[in-house]
Amino acid sequence: MVAVVLAAGLRYEGFEPCGCGREPKFRPRTRAQVRARRVIAARTGTPLAELLGRADPL
């Protein structure tokens, strides 16, 4: 899953240990989430990187 997110050009940023940094953005946590976003990307023509960054891909 991490490899898919990184290959799409997304990063895991915003996780500041002190709590004073930016809010973390959504990243898929399970294979099912990645798979669902791949299916939606194929059906709609939306770039996979855009869908991987959304909490709700629809």
VEXDREN-2710 file (C-alpha; in Angstrom, 1 decimal):
% VEXDREN-2710
k/r/px/py/pz
1/MET/0.0/0.0/0.0
2/VAL/2.8/2.4/0.9
3/ALA/4.5/1.6/-2.4
4/VAL/1.3/2.4/-4.4
5/VAL/0.9/5.8/-2.6
6/LEU/4.5/6.7/-3.1
7/ALA/4.5/5.6/-6.8
8/ALA/1.5/7.9/-7.3
9/GLY/3.6/10.8/-6.1
10/LEU/1.9/11.3/-2.8
11/ARG/3.8/11.6/0.5
12/TYR/3.1/11.0/4.1
13/GLU/3.5/14.5/5.5
14/GLY/1.9/16.5/8.2
15/PHE/2.5/14.1/11.0
16/GLU/4.2/16.4/13.6
17/PRO/4.9/14.7/16.9
18/CYS/4.3/18.0/18.9
19/GLY/0.9/18.5/17.3
20/CYS/1.7/22.0/16.1
21/GLY/2.1/21.1/12.4
22/ARG/-0.3/20.6/9.6
23/GLU/-3.1/18.2/9.7
24/PRO/-2.3/14.8/8.1
25/LYS/-4.0/14.2/4.8
26/PHE/-5.9/11.0/4.0
27/ARG/-3.9/8.0/2.8
28/PRO/-5.4/4.5/2.2
29/ARG/-4.7/2.1/5.0
30/THR/-5.8/-1.2/3.5
31/ARG/-5.5/-3.0/0.3
32/ALA/-9.3/-2.9/-0.1
33/GLN/-9.1/1.0/0.0
34/VAL/-6.4/1.0/-2.7
35/ARG/-8.3/-1.5/-4.8
36/ALA/-11.6/0.4/-4.6
37/ARG/-9.8/3.6/-5.7
38/ARG/-8.1/1.9/-8.6
39/VAL/-11.5/0.6/-9.8
40/ILE/-13.1/4.1/-9.6
41/ALA/-10.1/5.6/-11.3
42/ALA/-10.4/3.2/-14.2
43/ARG/-14.2/3.7/-14.5
44/THR/-14.1/7.5/-14.3
45/GLY/-10.8/8.4/-15.8
46/THR/-9.8/10.3/-12.7
47/PRO/-6.1/10.1/-11.9
48/LEU/-5.3/7.5/-9.3
49/ALA/-3.1/9.9/-7.3
50/GLU/-6.1/12.2/-6.9
51/LEU/-8.4/9.4/-5.6
52/LEU/-5.7/8.0/-3.2
53/GLY/-5.7/11.4/-1.5
54/ARG/-9.4/11.5/-0.9
55/ALA/-11.1/10.0/2.1
56/ASP/-14.3/9.5/0.1
57/PRO/-13.3/8.6/-3.5
58/LEU/-16.8/9.2/-4.9
END
